[in-house]
């Protein structure tokens, strides 16, 4: 069984889409460790605020199969991939880490995920998996968050 560390985000009917996505993860994978949910500004475009969270799942799927399953989950939530790469979205779920794997593959699969440099990805993961070491970096998620430029800024939490 492998462990996948996921980033979840939405800025269109965000509470409903995140609740539904977490329920779908639990239905498929069983126990899911979920971080607090944070409200953050859109990054890379001018849009509505996002709700972001992280989750850890145990899965028998390989990273490619899991990525396909997550894309299908996004699609089931009305994800529109026809627009610009950075834009409003109903649901965005990315595999940020998968055990200690380093790889690139179809469907924009990159491990570790480069977006780990953003507070909206790093902070929720550091909350629930602080001792996980990031491959090729060598630091734990907690160490990365402690050294992040935004770690002293207040983040608004949201209850789902």
C-alpha positions as CSV (number, residue, x, y, z in Angstrom):
1,X,0.0,0.0,0.0
2,X,1.4,3.4,-1.0
3,X,0.6,6.8,0.6
4,X,-0.4,9.7,-1.6
5,X,-0.4,13.3,-0.4
6,X,-3.0,15.3,-2.2
7,X,-3.7,19.0,-2.6
8,X,-7.4,19.9,-3.0
9,X,-8.8,23.3,-4.1
10,X,-11.9,25.0,-5.4
11,X,-13.2,28.5,-6.0
12,X,-16.6,27.7,-7.5
13,X,-19.2,26.5,-5.0
14,X,-16.1,25.5,-3.1
15,X,-17.6,24.2,0.2
16,X,-19.9,21.8,-1.6
17,X,-17.2,20.5,-4.1
18,X,-14.6,20.0,-1.4
19,X,-17.1,18.2,0.9
20,X,-18.2,16.0,-2.0
21,X,-14.6,15.2,-3.1
22,X,-13.5,14.3,0.5
23,X,-16.6,12.0,0.7
24,X,-15.6,10.4,-2.6
25,X,-12.0,9.8,-1.4
26,X,-13.3,8.2,1.7
27,X,-15.7,6.0,-0.2
28,X,-12.9,4.8,-2.6
29,X,-9.9,4.7,-0.2
30,X,-11.3,4.3,3.3
31,X,-9.7,6.4,6.0
32,X,-8.6,9.8,4.7
33,X,-6.6,12.2,6.8
34,X,-7.8,15.8,6.0
35,X,-6.1,19.1,6.9
36,X,-7.8,22.2,8.0
37,X,-9.4,24.1,5.0
38,X,-7.8,27.5,4.2
39,X,-9.2,30.5,2.3
40,X,-6.5,31.8,-0.1
41,X,-6.3,34.3,-2.9
42,X,-6.1,33.0,-6.5
43,X,-2.5,32.5,-7.7
44,X,-1.6,33.1,-11.3
45,X,-4.8,34.9,-12.3
46,X,-7.4,37.4,-11.1
47,X,-10.3,35.3,-9.7
48,X,-12.4,34.5,-6.6
49,X,-10.7,33.2,-3.5
50,X,-10.0,29.5,-3.2
51,X,-10.6,27.0,-0.5
52,X,-7.6,24.7,-0.2
53,X,-6.9,21.6,1.9
54,X,-4.7,18.6,1.8
55,X,-5.4,14.9,2.3
56,X,-3.4,11.7,2.8
57,X,-4.7,8.4,1.5
58,X,-3.4,4.9,1.3
59,X,-3.9,3.4,-2.1
60,X,-3.1,0.2,-4.1
61,X,-3.2,2.3,-7.3
62,X,0.1,3.4,-8.9
63,X,0.6,7.2,-9.4
64,X,-0.6,7.0,-13.0
65,X,-3.8,5.2,-12.1
66,X,-4.5,7.5,-9.1
67,X,-4.0,10.6,-11.3
68,X,-6.5,9.2,-13.8
69,X,-9.0,8.5,-11.0
70,X,-8.6,12.0,-9.6
71,X,-9.1,13.5,-13.0
72,X,-12.3,11.6,-13.4
73,X,-13.4,12.9,-9.9
74,X,-12.6,16.4,-11.0
75,X,-14.6,15.9,-14.2
76,X,-17.6,14.5,-12.3
77,X,-17.6,17.8,-10.4
78,X,-17.8,19.8,-13.6
79,X,-14.1,20.6,-14.1
80,X,-13.7,22.5,-17.3
81,X,-10.2,21.9,-18.9
82,X,-10.9,23.9,-22.0
83,X,-9.9,27.3,-20.6
84,X,-6.5,28.7,-19.5
85,X,-4.4,26.6,-17.2
86,X,-4.8,29.1,-14.4
87,X,-8.4,29.9,-13.9
88,X,-11.5,29.4,-11.8
89,X,-12.3,25.7,-11.1
90,X,-14.9,23.6,-9.4
91,X,-12.4,21.1,-8.2
92,X,-8.6,20.7,-8.5
93,X,-6.9,17.7,-6.9
94,X,-3.2,17.1,-7.4
95,X,-0.9,14.4,-6.2
96,X,1.8,16.4,-4.5
97,X,3.8,13.4,-3.1
98,X,3.5,9.7,-3.6
99,X,5.7,7.8,-1.1
100,X,9.2,8.9,-2.1
101,X,8.7,8.7,-5.8
102,X,10.1,11.2,-8.3
103,X,8.6,11.1,-11.8
104,X,6.8,12.9,-14.6
105,X,4.0,11.5,-16.6
106,X,0.8,12.1,-18.6
107,X,-2.0,14.2,-17.3
108,X,0.4,16.8,-15.9
109,X,1.7,14.3,-13.3
110,X,4.9,15.5,-11.6
111,X,6.2,14.2,-8.4
112,X,7.0,16.0,-6.2
113,X,4.5,18.6,-7.4
114,X,6.2,22.0,-8.1
115,X,3.3,23.8,-6.5
116,X,4.6,22.6,-3.2
117,X,6.4,25.9,-3.2
118,X,3.1,27.7,-2.7
119,X,1.7,28.3,0.8
120,X,-1.8,27.0,-0.2
121,X,-0.3,23.6,-1.0
122,X,2.5,23.4,1.6
123,X,0.7,24.6,4.8
124,X,-2.1,22.1,4.7
125,X,0.3,19.3,4.0
126,X,2.6,20.4,6.8
127,X,-0.4,20.4,9.1
128,X,-1.1,16.7,8.6
129,X,2.2,15.2,7.6
130,X,4.9,17.4,9.2
131,X,7.6,14.7,9.3
132,X,7.3,13.6,5.7
133,X,10.6,14.2,3.8
134,X,10.3,15.7,0.3
135,X,12.3,13.7,-2.2
136,X,15.2,15.5,-3.9
137,X,14.8,18.3,-1.3
138,X,15.7,16.4,1.9
139,X,13.6,18.6,4.2
140,X,10.4,17.6,6.0
141,X,7.2,19.4,5.2
142,X,7.4,21.1,8.6
143,X,10.9,22.4,7.8
144,X,9.8,23.6,4.4
145,X,6.9,25.5,6.0
146,X,9.1,26.9,8.8
147,X,11.4,28.4,6.1
148,X,8.6,29.6,3.8
149,X,8.3,33.3,3.2
150,X,4.5,33.3,4.1
151,X,4.7,31.2,7.3
152,X,4.1,34.2,9.5
153,X,1.1,35.5,7.6
154,X,-2.3,34.7,9.1
155,X,-4.4,32.2,7.1
156,X,-8.1,32.1,7.5
157,X,-9.5,28.6,8.2
158,X,-13.0,27.6,6.9
159,X,-15.3,25.0,8.4
160,X,-16.8,22.6,5.8
